[in-house]
Amino acid sequence: MPAREVRELSRWTTRHGALVRVCAGSIVDFCGDAVVNAANVGGLGGGGIDGAVNHAGGNELLTARYKLPQVEPGVRIPTGESRITVAGKLQVNFVIHSVGPCYPLSRDEDHREEDGQLRSAYVTALELAHKHKLRRVAFALISAGVFRGARSLQEILAVTCRAIDETARSGDDLSLCAYADEEQFILQEVAASVFIRDKRKMSRTGPAPSSPAQRAEDPSGELLRAPPKEEKPSAAASAGSSGSDAKSHHKVGASNNNNDNDNKNTNGARAPSASDIDAAKVVATRPPHPVPHPVQKAVSATTSTSVSGNPSEPGRQACKKP
C-alpha cells in the first residue's frame, strides 16, 4: 500500500522569515525531521491523534515514552511543556510530545492562563526542534478538539499561529496539519490574519492534465493556450496534387500543340497573316484579267507549279509541254 502524504493548502511566512505551510492530513503521514504530537500529561498515549501516533510508531515509540521520567506521580509532561523521543516506524526521526490545556466549559471564566499554557506548548516544542537542529517539523493542532471546551476553534488557532509567528526562526519549514474540513478552512483564515503570504510557488498537488490539449492554469490565474499548429498536407494529398499538376501541364502542352498544328496547313504552308488577308482583299477588288492567247496560256502553264510545291497533289499538277 503506497504511503500517504499530507497535502499543502497554502504557505505563509513568519515575521522572522520561517516558512509555514497549512496542510490537510495527519502528522502520522508526514515525512520530515519531526512531528509535534498532542499528548497528555501521562505521556504514554491516549485517544485521537495521540493514539494514532502510538499505533503508527510501534513498540519502539511506546518503549521510549515509558522511559520518560515522571516529574510527579502519573505526570511525565506537565501542561504547557514538551518532551522528545524517537519516532519508531513513523516517517520522521523524532516525535515531540506537547501537552496543551483543557479549557473549561464555561465562557464566563478567564482563559488567559489556558491561553498561556497553549502558547507555551508550541514554544517549548520549537525550542526542542531548534536544540536538535530539526528544521522540517509538522504540528498537530493542540487543544483544538474536545480540550478546547467553550473556546471557539478560531480563538484556539489564533493562539497557535501567534505562538509560531513569535518563535519560529529563519530556515524553519513548519507544517500545520488540519485533519477535518472545518479545521482546514478556519486555519487558513486565521493564518491569513497572522502570517505574511508567501509568494513562492507551491508544488502542484492536483491531478495532471488529461491530455496535452487541455488548458493549464498559471500562478497568475490566467489560462494559457498553445498556439495553433500549422496543418501540413499529407503524403497522399501531395501526391494527388502533383499528379493533378502534371495532368494539367500535359493538357496545356497538348492544347498548345493542337493550336500550333491548327496554325499550320497540312501541306506545310504557313498560316495567312494579316497583310496577306489585306492583299487578298485588294486583289479581289481588281477587275478580272483579260483572257490570254492560247499560245501564251500554254507557255505560262509549263512554268507554273502548285502553291504547295507538291507536284503529286490532285488538281494542281504541273502542265506538260505540247
C-alpha positions, 0 to 999 in steps of 0.5 A, spaced: 500 500 500 503 506 497 504 511 503 500 517 504 502 524 504 499 530 507 497 535 502 499 543 502 493 548 502 497 554 502 504 557 505 505 563 509 511 566 512 513 568 519 515 575 521 522 572 522 522 569 515 520 561 517 516 558 512 509 555 514 505 551 510 497 549 512 496 542 510 490 537 510 492 530 513 495 527 519 502 528 522 502 520 522 503 521 514 508 526 514 515 525 512 520 530 515 525 531 521 519 531 526 512 531 528 509 535 534 504 530 537 498 532 542 499 528 548 497 528 555 500 529 561 501 521 562 505 521 556 504 514 554 498 515 549 491 516 549 485 517 544 485 521 537 491 523 534 495 521 540 493 514 539 494 514 532 501 516 533 502 510 538 499 505 533 503 508 527 510 508 531 510 501 534 513 498 540 519 502 539 515 509 540 511 506 546 518 503 549 521 510 549 515 514 552 515 509 558 522 511 559 520 518 560 521 520 567 515 522 571 516 529 574 510 527 579 506 521 580 502 519 573 505 526 570 511 525 565 509 532 561 506 537 565 501 542 561 504 547 557 511 543 556 514 538 551 518 532 551 522 528 545 523 521 543 524 517 537 519 516 532 519 508 531 516 506 524 513 513 523 516 517 517 520 522 521 526 521 526 523 524 532 516 525 535 515 531 540 510 530 545 506 537 547 501 537 552 496 543 551 490 545 556 483 543 557 479 549 557 473 549 561 466 549 559 464 555 561 465 562 557 464 566 563 471 564 566 478 567 564 482 563 559 488 567 559 492 562 563 489 556 558 491 561 553 498 561 556 499 554 557 497 553 549 502 558 547 507 555 551 506 548 548 508 550 541 514 554 544 517 549 548 516 544 542 520 549 537 525 550 542 526 542 542 526 542 534 531 548 534 536 544 540 536 538 535 537 542 529 530 539 526 528 544 521 522 540 517 517 539 523 509 538 522 504 540 528 498 537 530 493 542 532 493 542 540 487 543 544 483 544 538 478 538 539 474 536 545 480 540 550 478 546 547 471 546 551 467 553 550 473 556 546 471 557 539 476 553 534 478 560 531 480 563 538 484 556 539 488 557 532 489 564 533 493 562 539 497 557 535 499 561 529 501 567 534 505 562 538 509 560 531 509 567 528 513 569 535 518 563 535 519 560 529 526 562 526 529 563 519 530 556 515 524 553 519 519 549 514 513 548 519 507 544 517 500 545 520 496 539 519 488 540 519 485 533 519 477 535 518 474 540 513 472 545 518 479 545 521 482 546 514 478 552 512 478 556 519 486 555 519 487 558 513 483 564 515 486 565 521 493 564 518 491 569 513 490 574 519 497 572 522 502 570 517 505 574 511 503 570 504 508 567 501 509 568 494 513 562 492 510 557 488 507 551 491 508 544 488 502 542 484 498 537 488 492 536 483 491 531 478 495 532 471 492 534 465 488 529 461 491 530 455 496 535 452 490 539 449 487 541 455 488 548 458 493 549 464 492 554 469 498 559 471 500 562 478 497 568 475 490 565 474 490 566 467 489 560 462 494 559 457 493 556 450 498 553 445 498 556 439 495 553 433 499 548 429 500 549 422 496 543 418 501 540 413 498 536 407 499 529 407 503 524 403 497 522 399 494 529 398 501 531 395 501 526 391 494 527 388 496 534 387 502 533 383 499 528 379 493 533 378 499 538 376 502 534 371 495 532 368 494 539 367 501 541 364 500 535 359 493 538 357 496 545 356 502 542 352 497 538 348 492 544 347 498 548 345 500 543 340 493 542 337 493 550 336 500 550 333 498 544 328 491 548 327 496 554 325 499 550 320 496 547 313 497 540 312 501 541 306 506 545 310 504 552 308 504 557 313 498 560 316 495 567 312 497 573 316 494 579 316 497 583 310 496 577 306 488 577 308 489 585 306 492 583 299 487 578 298 482 583 299 485 588 294 486 583 289 479 581 289 477 588 288 481 588 281 477 587 275 478 580 272 484 579 267 483 579 260 483 572 257 490 570 254 492 567 247 492 560 247 499 560 245 501 564 251 496 560 256 500 554 254 507 557 255 505 560 262 502 553 264 509 549 263 512 554 268 507 554 273 507 549 279 502 548 285 502 553 291 504 547 295 510 545 291 507 538 291 507 536 284 503 529 286 497 533 289 490 532 285 488 538 281 494 542 281 499 538 277 504 541 273 502 542 265 506 538 260 509 541 254 505 540 247 
